[in-house]
Amino acid sequence: MRSGNPVLNRLDETRRVERRVLGVGGTEAMTVDDVVLRTVGLLLLTGVTGAVAWVAVPPVAWLPAALAGTALAGIALAVVISWRGVTNPLPMVGYALLQGLLLGVASRAFELVHPGVVVQAVTGTFGVFLGMALLYRARIVRATPRLARLVVGTLFGIVALSVVNLVVYLVSGRQGLEVYRPTGGVGWLPYVFSAVAIVAGALSFILDFDLVERSVRDGLPRRYAWLCAFGLLTGLVFLYWQLLRLLGYLRR
């Protein structure tokens, strides 16, 4: 079953290859604790970098570059790392630093216009993540092939439309599905787009948890814990940005 997260959706194929090559044993297998520790480490690195950027980088002048860089760099790194199955932590550390810098700048810009919105977005992000973890552990929401197809298709559509929308904004200044300025009016379409993205991002965690669990059970080597942690980080960053955007719309 594929994960809804583009970083993790090749782990099934990776598991099969590793089992053919290594057989039983031959390398130390990863555990859930390995994934948790690496995820927490990358999140802390992103958060600390974001806090420094919040204080040190002028938000208004850098906001357009921050938004564009966050989207494009995130998509590019997710595609490269997932396609090549990268397990070296250095690219993931670089991604965490970059996302911390860019999201710190963008978050401060939103906070200046809508006080309190960042705390709400952070709380909402981790609340959704923990809620999905509880639903998965209780088997209330299950990772089924039908859910996987729905989430994967929706997320890829969201990413493709976001890239097109961003390019149009950078070239012409027009804003459609997503509105990048923290002030000004917003039509109904960005609300719908953000809501769909949030639901799809939340459901993708169910698929990610299932894929990590099966990878641990099948004995994937420990180095792949970095890839799993990176996949969860990209999902959290995606969800945070969508919640921040939606809350910004609601506060206008």
N, C-alpha and C positions, 0 to 999 in steps of 0.2 A: 504494500500500500504506500502511495506517495504521500509525502508531507505537503501541507499547504505552503510551507516556507520554502522559497527557492533555494536557500542554502542547504537544506536538509533533504530535498526530494531525490537526491541520488544515493542516499545512504543504503537503500535496499540493494541497489546494484553493487555498491561497494562491499556490503556484507557478503554477497554471493561470491564475489571475486576473492575476497580475503579468505573465505572458508575453503575455496578450491585450492588456493595457493598454499595456505598455512596448515590446512587440515585442523585437527584437534591439537590445541596447545601451540607451542612454538613462539608465543609472545604473550605478554601480560595483558589480560583483558581489562577493558574499562569498566567502571562501575557508575552507578547513579551519583555517588558522592563525587567522583571525578568531574562529572558534568556540572554538578551544583557548584563546586569550588571554582571552577573556571568561569562559569557564568557570573558568579558573584564578583570575581576579580575583574572581569571585563566591565561589569556594571559600575563598580567602584571607580575604575579608571575613567570611564565616560563621565561619571558624576563629578569627580574632582576636576577634570579638565573643563567641564561645563561651568563649574563654580569659578574657576580662574578666569575663563572667558567672560563670564557675567560681569566681573569686576574690572577686567583690564581692557576689554575690546569695546570701542564705541558701537552701540547697537544700530543706530539709524543708518549710518553710512555703509555698514557691512550687511545689512539685512538682505538685500537682493542676492548678493553673492552667497550668503549663508544658506538661503533657501535653495538656490540652484545647486550649490555644491553638495548639500546634504542629499538631495534627491539623486543627482547624477552619480556622485561618488558611491553612494550606498548601492544603487542598482548595479554599477560596474563591478564593484568588489563582490557583491553577492553572486553575480553571474560567473565571474572568473573563479572564485573559490569553490563554488558548487560544481562547476563544470570540470575543474581539474582535481577536485577532491583534496584541496590543500589542507594539510594538518599542521603546518608550521605556525606557531603562535604569533610570529612577528607581523604578518599582514593583519591579523585580527587585533593586535595591540594598536597598530597604525590606524585601523578603522575606528577603534574605540576613541583614540585621541582626536581624530578628525571629527567624529560625530559629537564628541564633547565640546569641541571648539565651536562648531557651527550651531548646534542646538542651544549652547549657552548664550550665544549672541542673539539668536532668534527668540529664545524664551524671554530674555530681558526686554527685548523690544515689545513683545506682547504684554509683559508685566507692566511696563510703563504706561501703556494705553489701557489695559484692563487689570488693575491690581488684584492679586489673589488667584489669577487664572492659572499660573504655573503650578502652585500647590494643588489646585484642583485636578490638573492634568496628570501630575505625578501620582497623586492618590488614586485617581481613576485607573491609571495604567497598571499599577501593582494590584489594585483591587480586582480588576478584570483577570489579570494573570493568576492570582491566587484563587479566584472563583472558578476559573477553568480547571485549575489543578485539583480542586476539591471535587468538582463535577466528574472529572476523569477518574480520580481515585475511587469515588463511590460508584463508578460505572453508570452514572445517570445519563451522561452523553458519551456515546461510544464512537470510536474511529472506524467507520464503515467505508467500503469502497464508494458508495454513493456520496457520502459526505466529502470524501477526498476529492472526487471529481468536481463537485460543486464549489468547494473552497479554492482548489487549485485554479479552476477556470475563472472564478471571480477575481482572485488576487492578480492573476496575470493580466486580466482585462483592466483592473484598476491601475496597475503599474504602467501598462501601455498608454492608457488614456492620460495618466499623470505626466508622462514624459512629453506627449504631444501638447498637452495644456501648458506645460512649463516652457517648451520651445516657442509656442505661440506668444506667451507672455514676454519672454526675453526679446523676441523679434519685434512684436507690435505693441506691447504694453496692454493688450486685451486680456481680461480674466474671465474664465468660463466655469469649468467644473470645479476648479480650486481657486480661491482668492488669496493672494499672497500678501497684500497690504493689510496691516492690523487695524486699519480704520476704513470707513466708508461703508456703503450699503452692500447687501448681499441678497441675491435672489434665492429662489427655492432650490435650484439645482445643486449648488454647493452643499446645502444641508443634506440632501438625499445622498449625494456622492460620499460625503463624510460618514454618514450613518451606515451605509453599505460597507464602506471600508473598515469601520470599527467592528461590525459584526463578523465580517470575513476574517479580520485579524484575530479576533477573539477565538473563533472556531479553529483557526489554524493551530493554536496551541494544543488543542486536543490531538490533532494529528502528529504534532511534534512530540508530545509526551509518549504517544504510542510507539512512534518510530524509535525514540531513545530507549524505551523499555525493551523493545524487541532486539535492538542492537546490543544492549547489555546482555540479554538472555542468550543471544547467539555468539557472544564472545568476541565482539569487534575489538581490535587492539586499542590500548589506552590512548594512543595519540589522537584517535578520532573523537575523544571527549572535547578537544578544542573546537572541532568542527561543529559539534552539537551545541556547545556553549555559544559559538559565534552565531549559529542559526537562531538560538533563542534571543540573543542580543538584538539581532536585526528585527525580529518580531516585536520586541518591546519598544525599540526606537520607532518603528512604523506605527504602532498603536499609540504611543505618546504623541507623536506628531499629529495624528488624526484627531485625537481627543483635544489637543491644544487648539487646533484649527476650528473644530466644532464649538468649543467653549468660547473662542474668540468671536465666532459668528453670533452666538447666543447673547453675548454681552454688548453687541452693537446697538 
